[in-house]
Amino acid sequence: MWRIVQLKSDAEPWWFLDGWESDIVKEWTFETKKDSFTFYKELMEEQLLKYEKVRVKRGTQSAFWNADEFFFCDDCDEDLQVYHGFILFQQQMPFTKNHMTDDEKRFFDSIFTQQKEA
């Protein structure tokens, strides 16, 4: 089984901080790798149009944000950046570059050729 999760948090999705699962706002499941890859690419292309900035780690863990989107943290008494994160999973593990074939690496790299990374 393949799964894509969308998170909204003050942390980029690759940190997997305690309780990160509570930041999941949406998820999609797929029976096939092909379907998950196709949907992931379409989803990332939408996000690239929607947000000013993106950072990608390990090929499929992405964080999108706009510089003016914050929320106030009562505990730390300051504004924190809001990140919209996406992670592709195979079974229960993030699908990352160390699990990919060379063709799969090229596929995911091609999605983010015009990165707007900070």
C-alpha positions as CSV (number, residue, x, y, z in Angstrom):
1,M,0.0,0.0,0.0
2,W,1.1,3.5,-0.8
3,R,0.0,6.6,1.1
4,I,0.5,10.4,0.8
5,V,0.0,12.5,3.9
6,Q,-0.5,16.3,4.1
7,L,0.5,18.0,7.3
8,K,0.2,21.6,8.6
9,S,2.7,22.5,11.3
10,D,5.4,24.8,12.6
11,A,7.9,22.1,11.7
12,E,8.9,20.7,8.3
13,P,7.6,17.2,7.8
14,W,10.9,15.3,7.8
15,W,11.5,16.0,11.5
16,F,8.9,13.5,12.7
17,L,8.7,15.2,16.1
18,D,6.7,13.6,18.9
19,G,3.0,13.8,18.0
20,W,3.7,14.6,14.3
21,E,0.7,12.4,13.4
22,S,-1.7,15.0,14.9
23,D,-0.5,17.5,12.3
24,I,-2.0,15.4,9.5
25,V,-4.8,17.3,7.8
26,K,-5.4,14.9,4.8
27,E,-4.2,11.6,3.4
28,W,-4.6,9.6,0.3
29,T,-4.1,5.8,-0.2
30,F,-3.2,3.9,-3.3
31,E,-2.9,0.3,-4.3
32,T,-0.2,0.8,-6.9
33,K,3.1,2.6,-7.0
34,K,2.2,4.1,-10.4
35,D,-1.0,5.7,-9.0
36,S,0.7,7.1,-6.0
37,F,3.5,8.6,-8.1
38,T,1.1,10.2,-10.6
39,F,-1.0,11.7,-7.8
40,Y,2.1,12.9,-5.9
41,K,3.4,14.7,-9.0
42,E,0.1,16.4,-9.7
43,L,-0.2,17.4,-6.0
44,M,3.3,18.9,-6.0
45,E,2.7,20.8,-9.2
46,E,-0.4,22.4,-7.5
47,Q,1.6,23.3,-4.4
48,L,4.4,24.8,-6.5
49,L,1.8,27.2,-7.9
50,K,0.2,28.0,-4.6
51,Y,3.2,28.7,-2.3
52,E,6.1,31.0,-2.5
53,K,8.7,28.6,-1.2
54,V,9.5,24.9,-1.1
55,R,12.1,22.7,0.4
56,V,12.5,19.0,-0.4
57,K,14.3,16.4,1.6
58,R,15.0,12.8,0.6
59,G,13.2,13.1,-2.7
60,T,9.6,12.9,-1.5
61,Q,9.3,14.9,1.8
62,S,8.3,18.4,0.9
63,A,7.5,21.6,2.8
64,F,5.7,24.5,1.2
65,W,5.1,27.9,2.8
66,N,4.4,31.6,2.2
67,A,6.6,34.0,4.1
68,D,3.6,35.8,5.6
69,E,1.8,32.8,7.0
70,F,2.4,32.5,10.8
71,F,0.7,31.5,13.9
72,F,1.3,32.7,17.4
73,C,2.8,30.2,19.8
74,D,1.7,30.8,23.4
75,D,4.3,28.6,24.9
76,C,7.2,30.3,23.1
77,D,5.6,33.8,23.0
78,E,6.4,34.3,19.3
79,D,5.1,33.9,15.8
80,L,6.1,30.6,14.1
81,Q,6.2,29.9,10.3
82,V,3.4,27.6,9.1
83,Y,4.6,24.7,6.8
84,H,2.4,22.6,4.6
85,G,4.1,19.3,4.4
86,F,3.7,16.2,2.2
87,I,5.3,12.8,2.6
88,L,5.0,9.7,0.4
89,F,4.9,6.4,2.3
90,Q,5.4,2.8,1.1
91,Q,3.7,0.7,3.7
92,Q,4.5,2.5,7.0
93,M,7.9,3.9,5.9
94,P,8.6,7.1,4.1
95,F,9.6,6.4,0.5
96,T,13.0,8.1,0.2
97,K,15.9,8.2,-2.2
98,N,17.7,5.3,-0.5
99,H,14.8,3.1,-1.6
100,M,14.5,4.4,-5.1
101,T,15.8,3.2,-8.5
102,D,17.7,5.6,-10.6
103,D,14.6,6.1,-12.8
104,E,12.5,6.9,-9.7
105,K,15.1,9.4,-8.5
106,R,15.0,11.2,-11.8
107,F,11.2,11.2,-11.7
108,F,11.0,12.9,-8.3
109,D,13.9,15.3,-9.1
110,S,12.1,16.4,-12.2
111,I,9.0,17.5,-10.2
112,F,11.1,20.1,-8.4
113,T,13.3,21.4,-11.2
114,Q,12.1,25.0,-10.6
115,Q,12.5,25.0,-6.8
116,K,11.7,28.2,-4.9
117,E,13.7,27.1,-1.9
118,A,14.6,29.7,0.7
